[in-house]
Amino acid sequence: MSTMEIITILKRMDQLIGRQSTGGPEDFASRLGVSERTMYNYLAVLRGLGAPIHFSRSCNSYLYFEKGRIRLEYDKQKHSHC
């Protein structure tokens, strides 16, 4: 899988988690088009980036403890050259 495909999946995960619409682990993995093991690995990556993710049985979804978003984009800023 290419780096861009992985970034696309991580962004999709962030969207679904932010909307609290992941479903259970099997559904979440299916929505992402990956295996459950791969989905758990990607959750570990997001958590490693500081995302406070947990699974809520009452909501049947992964969600964030605190409001926030994962940003995986280049942010252009003006700077001077050497």
C-alpha positions as a Markdown table, in Angstrom:
| # | Residue | x | y | z |
|---|---|---|---|---|
| 1 | Met | 0.0 | 0.0 | 0.0 |
| 2 | Ser | 1.4 | 3.4 | -0.9 |
| 3 | Thr | 2.0 | 6.2 | 1.6 |
| 4 | Met | -0.9 | 8.2 | 0.0 |
| 5 | Glu | -3.3 | 5.3 | 0.4 |
| 6 | Ile | -2.4 | 5.1 | 4.1 |
| 7 | Ile | -2.8 | 8.8 | 4.6 |
| 8 | Thr | -6.2 | 8.6 | 2.9 |
| 9 | Ile | -7.3 | 5.8 | 5.2 |
| 10 | Leu | -6.0 | 7.7 | 8.3 |
| 11 | Lys | -8.0 | 10.8 | 7.2 |
| 12 | Arg | -11.1 | 8.7 | 6.6 |
| 13 | Met | -10.7 | 7.2 | 10.1 |
| 14 | Asp | -10.5 | 10.7 | 11.6 |
| 15 | Gln | -13.7 | 11.6 | 9.8 |
| 16 | Leu | -15.6 | 8.6 | 11.0 |
| 17 | Ile | -14.3 | 8.9 | 14.5 |
| 18 | Gly | -15.1 | 12.6 | 14.6 |
| 19 | Arg | -18.7 | 11.8 | 13.5 |
| 20 | Gln | -18.9 | 8.9 | 16.0 |
| 21 | Ser | -20.0 | 6.6 | 13.1 |
| 22 | Thr | -17.3 | 3.9 | 13.0 |
| 23 | Gly | -19.5 | 1.0 | 14.2 |
| 24 | Gly | -17.8 | -1.8 | 15.9 |
| 25 | Pro | -14.3 | -3.0 | 15.0 |
| 26 | Glu | -15.4 | -5.3 | 12.2 |
| 27 | Asp | -17.7 | -2.6 | 10.7 |
| 28 | Phe | -15.0 | 0.0 | 11.0 |
| 29 | Ala | -12.4 | -2.2 | 9.2 |
| 30 | Ser | -14.9 | -3.0 | 6.5 |
| 31 | Arg | -15.7 | 0.7 | 6.0 |
| 32 | Leu | -12.0 | 1.4 | 5.5 |
| 33 | Gly | -11.5 | -1.6 | 3.2 |
| 34 | Val | -8.8 | -3.1 | 5.5 |
| 35 | Ser | -8.6 | -6.1 | 7.8 |
| 36 | Glu | -9.3 | -5.7 | 11.5 |
| 37 | Arg | -5.7 | -6.2 | 12.4 |
| 38 | Thr | -4.7 | -3.4 | 10.0 |
| 39 | Met | -7.4 | -1.1 | 11.4 |
| 40 | Tyr | -6.0 | -1.7 | 14.9 |
| 41 | Asn | -2.5 | -0.9 | 13.6 |
| 42 | Tyr | -3.8 | 2.4 | 12.2 |
| 43 | Leu | -5.6 | 3.2 | 15.4 |
| 44 | Ala | -2.3 | 2.8 | 17.1 |
| 45 | Val | -0.7 | 5.3 | 14.7 |
| 46 | Leu | -3.5 | 7.8 | 15.4 |
| 47 | Arg | -3.0 | 7.3 | 19.1 |
| 48 | Gly | 0.7 | 7.7 | 18.7 |
| 49 | Leu | 0.0 | 11.1 | 17.1 |
| 50 | Gly | -1.8 | 12.0 | 20.3 |
| 51 | Ala | -5.4 | 11.3 | 19.4 |
| 52 | Pro | -7.4 | 10.4 | 22.5 |
| 53 | Ile | -9.4 | 7.6 | 20.9 |
| 54 | His | -11.6 | 5.1 | 22.8 |
| 55 | Phe | -14.4 | 2.7 | 21.9 |
| 56 | Ser | -17.8 | 3.5 | 23.4 |
| 57 | Arg | -20.1 | 0.4 | 23.7 |
| 58 | Ser | -23.1 | 2.6 | 24.3 |
| 59 | Cys | -22.5 | 4.5 | 21.0 |
| 60 | Asn | -21.1 | 1.5 | 19.2 |
| 61 | Ser | -18.3 | 3.7 | 17.8 |
| 62 | Tyr | -14.8 | 4.8 | 18.4 |
| 63 | Leu | -14.7 | 8.4 | 19.5 |
| 64 | Tyr | -12.3 | 11.1 | 20.7 |
| 65 | Phe | -12.2 | 11.9 | 24.5 |
| 66 | Glu | -11.6 | 15.5 | 23.5 |
| 67 | Lys | -12.7 | 17.5 | 20.5 |
| 68 | Gly | -10.0 | 17.7 | 17.9 |
| 69 | Arg | -8.9 | 16.6 | 14.4 |
| 70 | Ile | -5.9 | 14.8 | 12.9 |
| 71 | Arg | -4.1 | 17.0 | 10.3 |
| 72 | Leu | -2.0 | 15.1 | 7.7 |
| 73 | Glu | -1.4 | 17.9 | 5.2 |
| 74 | Tyr | 1.3 | 20.2 | 4.3 |
| 75 | Asp | 0.5 | 23.7 | 5.4 |
| 76 | Lys | 2.1 | 26.3 | 3.1 |
| 77 | Gln | 3.6 | 29.2 | 4.9 |
| 78 | Lys | 5.6 | 32.2 | 3.7 |
| 79 | His | 9.2 | 32.1 | 4.6 |
| 80 | Ser | 12.4 | 33.6 | 3.4 |
| 81 | His | 15.0 | 31.6 | 1.5 |
| 82 | Cys | 18.6 | 31.4 | 2.7 |
